[in-house]
Amino acid sequence: MKKTILILIGVLMMIGLSFGQTGSPVGGIRVPNATTAFGVNVPVGTIVFNDDADKYFYCITATHGDSTLTISHDNFTEFGDATEQWPTDSSRYAAKSWVNAQGFLTAEVDGDVANEGSLSVGAGAANTSLIQSNTSGSTDVTISGGSNINVTESGSTITIAATGLEPTVTKGNLTETTSSVLTITGGTGAVIGSGTTIAVDDADDDGTTKGVATFADADFNATAGVVTIQGGIANTNIVKVDDADAADNDFAKFTASGVEGRSYTEVRADLGVGIPIAEKFEETSGTPTGHSLAQTPIGGEANCLVMLNGTPLTTDQFVLSGTTLTIGITVYQYDRVTINYYYSN
């Protein structure tokens, strides 16, 4: 009896050792569907192919032959369809492995895998260069030139350079006499320097010269190369603005040196149009009072000078409605309000 028990224990130990081993794939089986029993014990590393689902399952826990994929699904890892590679994330698998349509394992070793990912430079079509990779399935990167841009390659270097642009202007003498209208001669040490003569001839080349401009006779500053324009109000002079506070909508008035800007009020004063008048009021409380004017101001608020306690107000600080003036800012009792304006007689 003892011998029988020892023999049974030995048999069970050998079955357990072979049934629970781990390592590289030990083989492959196929079942028609997930509910069909395996028929044989499934060790760790076995590939099971499900015909119905067209899927592979990798055994991670030893499974009894009476079980199915449905019952023992936690014992398997699904890793794709019939076209997908068997997982190679474990370092113990040196080759890429697949199960073919008959359920048998095949293997392929990629000898170039260590070299994949290298880049190289190649020639493309006209005015283009390529950056190429030896990785399977990769697409070349094309660098293309354009207008005045040239692309070339040498070894592993791609050069992008501008071509056909205007040359850099350097200092030196100027001589341009090919035009019948413009003649430039002379000049030393600069593109246009001391001694340069610029002559602009008559466009129809009738023998008369018009618009001669030289350093000597056109009021050029020969030292700094600055052109000085002679302004004034004489005949043929160039008129310039002679007013620091000239503004939009001002009227123009000649001065001895040019023109100045005059406001509407200033023009009326210059022309003596309208009758000037000044009126004074006093605020009766801290609330602005509407003050009635004796006349209707010409030109509205823009033609009025309103002061609060002697300080001029801007047009957004008071309101003029007809002949009623109201201060639009904070006031106090006894504040003095003064308004100067013109009215028609």
MARMISE-145086 format. One record per residue (C-alpha): residue in three letters; x, y, z. Coordinates in steps of 0.5 Angstrom, whole numbers, padded with zeros to 4 digits, always signed. Example, Ala and Ser with C-alpha at 12.3 -4.5 7.8 and 13.67 -1.06 7.14 Angstrom:
// residues 2
ALA+0025-0009+0016
SER+0027-0002+0014
// end
This chain:
// residues 345
MET+0000+0000+0000
LYS+0006+0005+0002
LYS+0009+0003-0005
THR+0003+0005-0009
ILE+0002+0012-0005
LEU+0009+0013-0006
ILE+0009+0012-0014
LEU+0002+0016-0015
ILE+0006+0022-0011
GLY+0012+0021-0016
VAL+0007+0021-0022
LEU+0004+0027-0020
MET+0010+0031-0018
MET+0013+0030-0025
ILE+0006+0032-0028
GLY+0006+0038-0024
LEU+0013+0040-0026
SER+0012+0039-0034
PHE+0005+0042-0033
GLY+0007+0049-0030
GLN+0013+0050-0033
THR+0015+0057-0036
GLY+0019+0060-0041
SER+0019+0061-0049
PRO+0013+0058-0053
VAL+0012+0051-0052
GLY+0007+0050-0058
GLY+0001+0052-0061
ILE-0006+0049-0061
ARG-0013+0051-0064
VAL-0020+0051-0062
PRO-0026+0052-0066
ASN-0029+0057-0061
ALA-0028+0060-0054
THR-0033+0055-0051
THR-0030+0048-0054
ALA-0025+0045-0049
PHE-0018+0044-0050
GLY-0017+0037-0050
VAL-0010+0037-0047
ASN-0007+0040-0041
VAL-0005+0047-0043
PRO+0002+0049-0040
VAL+0005+0056-0039
GLY+0007+0059-0046
THR+0002+0055-0050
ILE-0001+0059-0056
VAL-0008+0058-0057
PHE-0012+0060-0064
ASN-0019+0061-0063
ASP-0022+0060-0071
ASP-0029+0063-0069
ALA-0026+0070-0067
ASP-0019+0069-0071
LYS-0015+0071-0065
TYR-0009+0069-0061
PHE-0009+0068-0054
TYR-0002+0067-0050
CYS-0003+0062-0044
ILE+0000+0065-0037
THR-0003+0060-0032
ALA-0003+0053-0033
THR-0010+0050-0035
HIS-0013+0044-0035
GLY-0015+0040-0042
ASP-0022+0040-0040
SER-0023+0048-0039
THR-0024+0053-0045
LEU-0022+0060-0046
THR-0029+0062-0044
ILE-0028+0059-0037
SER-0021+0060-0036
HIS-0020+0067-0039
ASP-0016+0070-0034
ASN-0011+0065-0035
PHE-0010+0068-0042
THR-0007+0074-0045
GLU-0010+0076-0052
PHE-0005+0079-0057
GLY-0009+0080-0064
ASP-0011+0077-0070
ALA-0008+0072-0075
THR-0004+0078-0078
GLU-0001+0080-0072
GLN+0006+0079-0069
TRP+0007+0075-0062
PRO+0009+0079-0057
THR+0016+0080-0056
ASP+0017+0085-0050
SER+0020+0079-0045
SER+0028+0079-0046
ARG+0028+0071-0046
TYR+0025+0071-0053
ALA+0030+0073-0058
ALA+0026+0072-0064
LYS+0020+0074-0067
SER+0014+0069-0067
TRP+0008+0068-0070
VAL+0003+0062-0071
ASN+0001+0060-0078
ALA-0006+0058-0080
GLN-0005+0051-0078
GLY-0003+0053-0071
PHE+0004+0052-0072
LEU+0009+0056-0069
THR+0014+0060-0074
ALA+0020+0065-0073
GLU+0023+0070-0076
VAL+0030+0074-0074
ASP+0031+0081-0076
GLY+0038+0082-0077
ASP+0038+0089-0078
VAL+0034+0091-0072
ALA+0040+0094-0068
ASN+0041+0099-0074
GLU+0034+0101-0075
GLY+0033+0109-0074
SER+0039+0111-0078
LEU+0039+0118-0082
SER+0042+0120-0088
VAL+0042+0125-0093
GLY+0040+0124-0101
ALA+0039+0128-0107
GLY+0032+0129-0109
ALA+0029+0132-0115
ALA+0031+0139-0118
ASN+0033+0144-0112
THR+0031+0139-0107
SER+0034+0134-0102
LEU+0032+0128-0098
ILE+0033+0126-0091
GLN+0032+0119-0091
SER+0031+0113-0085
ASN+0033+0106-0086
THR+0027+0104-0081
SER+0022+0100-0084
GLY+0016+0104-0087
SER+0019+0111-0086
THR+0018+0116-0091
ASP+0023+0121-0093
VAL+0023+0128-0091
THR+0024+0133-0097
ILE+0027+0140-0097
SER+0025+0144-0103
GLY+0028+0151-0105
GLY+0024+0156-0108
SER+0025+0163-0111
ASN+0032+0165-0110
ILE+0033+0160-0105
ASN+0038+0154-0107
VAL+0038+0147-0104
THR+0044+0143-0104
GLU+0047+0137-0101
SER+0054+0134-0099
GLY+0055+0128-0095
SER+0051+0129-0089
THR+0050+0136-0090
ILE+0044+0140-0093
THR+0046+0147-0095
ILE+0040+0152-0096
ALA+0043+0159-0100
ALA+0040+0165-0103
THR+0042+0166-0110
GLY+0040+0172-0115
LEU+0039+0177-0110
GLU+0042+0184-0111
PRO+0049+0185-0110
THR+0051+0189-0103
VAL+0053+0197-0105
THR+0060+0199-0103
LYS+0063+0205-0102
GLY+0066+0208-0108
ASN+0066+0213-0114
LEU+0059+0214-0118
THR+0059+0215-0125
GLU+0052+0214-0129
THR+0052+0217-0135
THR+0048+0212-0139
SER+0041+0216-0138
SER+0039+0222-0142
VAL+0035+0225-0136
LEU+0040+0223-0130
THR+0047+0224-0129
ILE+0051+0222-0123
THR+0059+0224-0123
GLY+0064+0224-0118
GLY+0064+0222-0110
THR+0070+0219-0106
GLY+0069+0215-0100
ALA+0062+0214-0100
VAL+0056+0212-0105
ILE+0054+0220-0105
GLY+0060+0224-0102
SER+0063+0230-0102
GLY+0064+0232-0110
THR+0058+0229-0112
THR+0054+0232-0118
ILE+0047+0230-0119
ALA+0044+0233-0126
VAL+0037+0232-0128
ASP+0036+0234-0135
ASP+0030+0235-0139
ALA+0026+0229-0141
ASP+0025+0230-0148
ASP+0033+0232-0148
ASP+0032+0238-0152
GLY+0038+0241-0150
THR+0036+0245-0144
THR+0038+0243-0137
LYS+0033+0243-0132
GLY+0033+0242-0124
VAL+0041+0242-0123
ALA+0043+0240-0116
THR+0050+0240-0114
PHE+0053+0241-0107
ALA+0056+0247-0110
ASP+0049+0251-0112
ALA+0044+0247-0109
ASP+0045+0249-0102
PHE+0048+0242-0100
ASN+0051+0241-0094
ALA+0058+0238-0097
THR+0061+0236-0090
ALA+0055+0232-0087
GLY+0052+0230-0094
VAL+0045+0233-0092
VAL+0040+0237-0096
THR+0038+0244-0093
ILE+0031+0246-0096
GLN+0030+0254-0097
GLY+0023+0255-0094
GLY+0019+0262-0094
ILE+0013+0265-0097
ALA+0017+0268-0103
ASN+0015+0266-0110
THR+0017+0259-0111
ASN+0019+0258-0104
ILE+0017+0251-0101
VAL+0012+0253-0095
LYS+0013+0250-0088
VAL+0009+0250-0082
ASP+0011+0255-0077
ASP+0007+0253-0071
ALA+0008+0248-0065
ASP+0001+0247-0064
ALA-0002+0247-0070
ALA-0008+0242-0070
ASP-0013+0238-0075
ASN-0019+0243-0077
ASP-0015+0249-0076
PHE-0015+0255-0081
ALA-0008+0256-0084
LYS-0005+0263-0083
PHE+0001+0266-0086
THR+0007+0268-0082
ALA+0014+0271-0084
SER+0017+0264-0084
GLY+0011+0259-0087
VAL+0004+0258-0084
GLU+0001+0257-0077
GLY-0006+0254-0075
ARG-0012+0258-0072
SER-0018+0255-0069
TYR-0025+0258-0070
THR-0025+0262-0064
GLU-0018+0265-0066
VAL-0020+0266-0074
ARG-0027+0270-0071
ALA-0022+0274-0067
ASP-0017+0276-0072
LEU-0023+0278-0077
GLY-0027+0281-0072
VAL-0033+0277-0073
GLY-0038+0277-0067
ILE-0039+0281-0061
PRO-0035+0279-0055
ILE-0038+0278-0048
ALA-0036+0276-0041
GLU-0041+0274-0036
LYS-0040+0271-0029
PHE-0044+0267-0024
GLU-0044+0264-0017
GLU-0045+0257-0015
THR-0051+0257-0010
SER-0050+0250-0007
GLY-0046+0244-0008
THR-0050+0242-0014
PRO-0048+0245-0021
THR-0053+0251-0023
GLY-0056+0252-0030
HIS-0054+0259-0031
SER-0058+0263-0036
LEU-0053+0267-0041
ALA-0055+0274-0044
GLN-0054+0272-0051
THR-0053+0265-0056
PRO-0046+0264-0057
ILE-0043+0263-0064
GLY-0040+0256-0065
GLY-0043+0253-0059
GLU-0038+0250-0053
ALA-0032+0250-0058
ASN-0032+0258-0058
CYS-0033+0259-0051
LEU-0028+0260-0046
VAL-0031+0257-0039
MET-0027+0258-0033
LEU-0028+0255-0026
ASN-0025+0260-0020
GLY-0020+0262-0025
THR-0018+0255-0028
PRO-0020+0254-0036
LEU-0025+0248-0037
THR-0025+0243-0043
THR-0031+0242-0047
ASP-0032+0236-0043
GLN-0033+0239-0037
PHE-0039+0244-0038
VAL-0045+0243-0042
LEU-0048+0249-0046
SER-0055+0248-0049
GLY-0058+0254-0052
THR-0057+0260-0047
THR-0056+0255-0041
LEU-0049+0254-0038
THR-0048+0248-0033
ILE-0042+0246-0030
GLY-0041+0238-0031
ILE-0036+0237-0025
THR-0036+0238-0018
VAL-0037+0245-0015
TYR-0038+0248-0008
GLN-0043+0254-0006
TYR-0040+0260-0008
ASP-0035+0258-0013
ARG-0034+0263-0019
VAL-0036+0261-0026
THR-0034+0266-0032
ILE-0036+0265-0039
ASN-0033+0269-0045
TYR-0036+0268-0052
TYR-0038+0272-0058
TYR-0045+0273-0061
SER-0048+0276-0067
ASN-0051+0283-0067
// end
